[in-house]
Amino acid sequence: MPAPTELQAKQANAVYDVLVRLGRAPDSESNRSQFAYFYADRGSGPSGGADEYRFGGALGSGGKIWWSRSQGWSVSCYQENENAARRKIIEALTVALSKFNTDEQNMRRIRGW
């Protein structure tokens, strides 16, 4: 797994800030570093398909952020742990992360991805 570039680390921290603020993800240097590595490596699998990072937080142990080349960022939790409060958190995270989806789509268009 490649180390994140300086730009990737900044972008990853911006996304992780949303997870901390709205999803109560653990805010430690270790968690941020792990997420930065995930951010740098996402989409590099054989299919370039969806990638997930488990952050937990207010969504419980199944709280995940997903990245898909075709759909951008999304958030979920285990279905059996979903409730009204967690659905509100997922909705808030989805809205906040939509800005990053737009930024990602713009970069793909610019770079011809």
ABEGO torsion letter per residue (X at the ends): XBBBBAAAAAAAAAAAAAAAAAAGBBBBAAAAAAAAAAAAABGABAAGBBBBBBAEEAAEAABBBBBBAAAEBBBBBBAAABBAAAAAAAAAAAAAAAAAAAAAAAAAAAAGX
